[in-house]
Amino acid sequence: MVYVLGVNLPDHHLVKFALTSFYGIGHHTAARICARFQMHNTCKVRDLSPMQVTALASFLSSPKDSLSPLRFPTATPDFTPSTKPHSELLTEFRAQRAKREVDNKKPEFLLRRLRDRRVLPDKLKELKIEAELRQVVRENIAHQKMIGSYVGRRHAMGLPVRGQTTQNNAKTAKKLNRVERWA
C-alpha cells in the first residue's frame, strides 16, 4: 500500500482508479493527472517508482505551485536529431514561418484569437482535494443557509436537497392519493 497525503492507495489497483479515492478527484481528473506524469493506462500503484510517488504527492499537496507540463510532446523513439548547425535551422524556420504568414492572409485579430485558443490554461492548477475542497463545500452550504434559499433551508432541516423523495414524502403522497380517490 502506498500512503499519499493521508489516503491509502491499494497496490493492486490501477493508478487512474486509485487516484479516485481522493475526495475531489474523479475519473476524468485522474486520467489528466496520469497523463501529466506520463503514467500509462495499465500502470498499477505497485509499479510506480519512488520518484513518481514523490512527484505525485508533491503535485497533489500544492497543484498551484507545481510546474506546468511541457507544451511540446516528447520525441518519438525513432527520432534522430539534425546535424545541421543551429543558425541554418533558424533561418529555415523563419523562412517557413514567413511563408505561412503570407499564405494565411487572415486579419491579425483572427490570428490572435486562434493563437489564444491553442494555449489553454492548465485546469489542474485549480485542483482542490480533501480538506480544502470539504471546506469550500461547507462554506457554500453555510452561504446557502445564511441567505435563506430553498436549498439552504433543506440543508438546515436535514432533508434531501436534490429532489430525492424521503419516506415521509412517500407516506404523505400515499395519504393524498387515498384522499383524492374518495373525493
C-alpha positions as MATLAB code, in Angstrom:
seq = 'MVYVLGVNLPDHHLVKFALTSFYGIGHHTAARICARFQMHNTCKVRDLSPMQVTALASFLSSPKDSLSPLRFPTATPDFTPSTKPHSELLTEFRAQRAKREVDNKKPEFLLRRLRDRRVLPDKLKELKIEAELRQVVRENIAHQKMIGSYVGRRHAMGLPVRGQTTQNNAKTAKKLNRVERWA';
ca = [
       0.000    0.000    0.000;
       1.205    3.478   -0.860;
       0.234    6.170    1.634;
      -0.119    9.600   -0.012;
      -1.481   12.657    1.833;
      -3.455   10.579    4.316;
      -5.007    8.273    1.712;
      -4.057    4.632    1.182;
      -3.677    3.655   -2.456;
      -4.003   -0.148   -2.827;
      -1.110   -1.812   -4.664;
      -3.266   -3.944   -6.958;
      -5.380   -1.022   -8.300;
      -4.638    0.852  -11.495;
      -3.266    4.311  -10.761;
      -6.086    6.071  -12.608;
      -8.668    4.296  -10.412;
      -6.656    4.529   -7.193;
      -6.470    8.315   -7.538;
     -10.267    8.499   -7.328;
     -10.034    7.531   -3.658;
      -9.051   11.169   -3.010;
     -12.060   13.350   -2.217;
     -12.466   15.643   -5.222;
     -10.736   13.538   -7.884;
     -12.974   11.789  -10.384;
     -12.136    9.575  -13.337;
     -11.542   12.453  -15.769;
      -9.235   14.340  -13.405;
      -7.371   11.137  -12.522;
      -6.777   10.471  -16.219;
      -5.407   14.010  -16.625;
      -3.073   13.572  -13.666;
      -1.816   10.264  -15.085;
      -1.195   11.954  -18.429;
       0.712   14.758  -16.749;
       3.050   12.307  -15.042;
       3.237   10.074  -18.131;
       1.719    7.001  -16.475;
       0.161    4.600  -18.954;
      -3.416    3.273  -18.604;
      -2.396   -0.134  -17.271;
       0.083    1.158  -14.692;
      -0.644   -0.183  -11.210;
       0.229    1.537   -7.953;
       2.842   -1.111   -7.120;
       4.630   -0.333  -10.440;
       5.236    3.320   -9.534;
       8.797    4.295   -8.800;
       9.573    6.225   -5.609;
      10.277    9.288   -7.766;
       6.807    9.081   -9.343;
       5.150    8.671   -5.939;
       7.053   11.682   -4.623;
       6.172   13.769   -7.695;
       2.522   12.762   -7.396;
       2.429   13.601   -3.681;
       4.084   16.983   -4.216;
       1.661   17.819   -7.028;
      -1.409   16.814   -5.028;
      -0.243   18.738   -1.974;
       0.008   22.025   -3.902;
      -1.106   21.966   -7.551;
      -0.779   25.764   -7.908;
       2.930   25.682   -7.134;
       3.730   22.742   -9.401;
       5.441   23.158  -12.723;
       3.282   23.157  -15.838;
       3.671   20.218  -18.206;
       5.756   20.569  -21.327;
       3.915   22.324  -24.149;
       5.504   20.200  -26.822;
       5.339   16.412  -26.989;
       8.430   14.388  -26.337;
      10.323   12.890  -29.249;
       9.277    9.546  -30.713;
      11.624    6.558  -30.310;
      12.682    6.709  -33.968;
      13.669   10.407  -33.778;
      17.174   11.313  -34.923;
      18.443   14.831  -34.253;
      19.523   17.006  -37.148;
      23.215   17.506  -37.858;
      22.725   20.989  -39.322;
      24.130   23.951  -37.378;
      21.717   25.982  -35.272;
      21.957   29.114  -37.443;
      20.942   27.148  -40.551;
      17.953   25.591  -38.776;
      16.903   29.026  -37.509;
      16.923   30.561  -40.992;
      14.869   27.625  -42.334;
      12.368   28.020  -39.520;
      11.992   31.780  -40.093;
      11.526   31.250  -43.841;
       8.786   28.657  -43.239;
       7.060   30.961  -40.729;
       7.164   33.907  -43.157;
       5.713   31.695  -45.930;
       2.909   30.561  -43.612;
       2.071   34.162  -42.687;
       1.934   35.185  -46.361;
      -0.257   32.191  -47.242;
      -2.694   32.733  -44.380;
      -3.779   36.285  -45.323;
      -6.073   36.321  -42.293;
      -6.667   39.501  -40.305;
      -4.495   39.941  -37.225;
      -7.393   39.788  -34.748;
      -8.395   36.365  -36.106;
      -4.831   35.077  -35.905;
      -4.627   36.340  -32.310;
      -7.885   34.549  -31.443;
      -6.614   31.298  -32.972;
      -3.322   31.630  -31.128;
      -5.101   32.241  -27.797;
      -7.362   29.223  -28.321;
      -4.358   26.935  -28.762;
      -2.778   27.970  -25.447;
      -5.351   26.904  -22.873;
      -4.849   27.441  -19.157;
      -3.856   24.432  -17.103;
      -7.067   23.257  -15.409;
      -5.198   21.116  -12.910;
      -3.726   24.274  -11.337;
      -7.114   24.994   -9.657;
      -7.462   21.430   -8.326;
      -8.749   21.245   -4.753;
      -8.860   17.955   -2.908;
      -9.600   16.525    0.537;
      -9.745   19.109    3.387;
      -9.546   22.160    1.137;
     -12.480   21.012   -1.011;
     -14.524   19.956    2.033;
     -14.031   23.446    3.474;
     -15.242   25.046    0.225;
     -18.342   22.821    0.221;
     -19.036   23.674    3.894;
     -18.718   27.395    3.125;
     -21.103   27.079    0.162;
     -23.713   25.296    2.316;
     -23.314   27.903    5.077;
     -23.820   30.643    2.479;
     -26.998   28.956    1.204;
     -28.314   28.740    4.777;
     -27.390   32.344    5.515;
     -29.218   33.781    2.508;
     -32.246   31.620    3.314;
     -32.521   29.891   -0.038;
     -34.694   26.817   -0.513;
     -31.597   24.613   -0.763;
     -30.185   26.162    2.425;
     -33.408   25.540    4.346;
     -33.447   21.889    3.203;
     -29.834   21.534    4.354;
     -30.720   23.047    7.743;
     -33.648   20.631    8.211;
     -31.553   17.648    7.149;
     -33.775   16.884    4.166;
     -32.635   15.779    0.697;
     -31.537   18.731   -1.387;
     -31.551   17.434   -4.963;
     -35.169   16.341   -5.331;
     -34.970   12.872   -3.792;
     -38.122   11.648   -2.113;
     -37.954   10.809    1.558;
     -40.023    8.157    3.269;
     -42.129   10.886    4.904;
     -42.810   12.389    1.496;
     -43.784    8.966    0.158;
     -46.200    8.391    3.080;
     -47.699   11.841    2.590;
     -48.126   11.162   -1.122;
     -49.898    7.864   -0.370;
     -52.255    9.624    2.058;
     -53.008   12.292   -0.514;
     -53.727    9.644   -3.143;
     -56.199    7.914   -0.767;
     -57.961   11.188   -0.046;
     -58.198   12.009   -3.747;
     -59.738    8.608   -4.511;
     -62.584    9.152   -2.035;
     -63.359   12.599   -3.339;
];
